[in-house]
């Protein structure tokens, strides 16, 4: 007969602290995004274009769309974020949820924008490019 695992109070408290610290870190990162939407959307757009991952007719339109995506992220509920990133959770071993959300936006929604000619590179390439920019703007991410 298999043994049933029942965590003790001590283990349950440790697990709870880990989960709550992850949640606090995520909320802190999202609040930092709120203060830097414009420079961050500009940096993301420029890096995607410079790395030849995105081909566009209008950089300004793409920047506005990424800015809109970041604003939606700030106001999104937990379920909406989880739903958006679900297909991309396996892109990298330990993904950053914020970078993954923007990656999902670029791959699923931005590709259909009128100013986008084409999106190149793998999902992982796009994620890494976006994540590098987030790390530059929000170092403790």
N, C-alpha and C positions, 0 to 999 in steps of 0.2 A: 504494500500500500504506500503510495507516495506521500511524502511529508508536505504539509501545507505550510507555506511561509507566512508568518505573521510578524511584522516588524514590531519591535519593542517601542516603548515610548521614546526612548533616547534616539533610536533610528528614525522614528517618525518626525521628531523635532529637527533632526539634521536634514532630512529630506525636505521638510517644509522651509527651512532656512535657505537651502540651496535654491529652491524654486522661487521663493520670494526675492532673493538677491538677483536672480536672473530677470525677474519681472521689473524690479526697480531699475536695473541697468538699461533695460529696453525702454522703459518710460523716460529715463533721463536722456537717452540718445534721441528719442522722438522729440522731446522738448528742445534739444539743441538744434535739431533740424528746423524747427519752427523759426528760430532766430536767423537762419542762414539759407533760406529757400532760394533766393535769387542768385547769390554767388555759387551755391551748390548746383543748381540747375544749369547754370552757365558752364561750370567746370565739367559736369557730366556730359553735356552736349558736345563741348569742344573735344573732350577726350575720346568720345565715341567716334567723332568725325576724324580726328587726328590718327587714331588707330585703324582707320578704314573699316570699322565695324558697322558704320551707318553712312549711307549716301543719301543726301537730301538736296532739295532745291532751296530751302529756306532754313537757316540755322535758327532764326528768331522763332519760327513756328514750332520747331522741335523743342526749343528752350521753354516756350510757354506750355507745351504739353507735359514736359518733365516737371515743371514747376507745379502744374495742376495735379500731377500724380503725387508729388510730395505733400501737397496740401490735403489731398484725399487720404494719404497715409496718416497724417497727423490726426484727422478726424474719424478714421476708420475704427470699427469695433474689432475685437479679437477674432470673431468668426470671419469677418470680411477679409482680414489679413491672411488667416489660415487658408481660406478658400482660394485666394489669389495665388498663394505660393505653393499650394499642394502639388501641382504637377512638376515643380522644379526643386523639390527638397533633396533630390538625389544628385544634383549638379556637382556639389562638392561635399566632402565628408561632414564638416561642421559649418554650415552656412550661417551668415549673418542675415537675420530675418528682414532687416530694412533693405539691404542690398538685394536680397532675393525678391522682395516686393517690386522694386524698381526694375529688376531684370525681367520679371514676369510681365510687367507693364510694357517694356520695350519689345519683348518677343511676341506677346499676344495682341496688344492693342496698337502700339505705335507703328507697327508694320503696315497697318491699314490706313494710316494718315495720308492725306493728299500730298504732303510735302516730302514724304519718304519715297525715295526711288527704290532702295533695297537695303536689307540688313544682311551683313556678312558675318562669318565666324560662327563658332559653336556657342551653345548656351553657356558653357564654362568660360569661354573667352569674354563674352559680354558681362557675365557675373564678375569676373576678376577685374575688368576695367572699371566697372561701377563701384565695386568694393574698394579698390585702391583710392578712388576719389573720396568716398565716405571716410576712409581712414585718415586721409589728409585733413579733412574738415572737422572730423569728430574723432580725435585720437584714441579715446577710451572706449571705442565702439567694440 
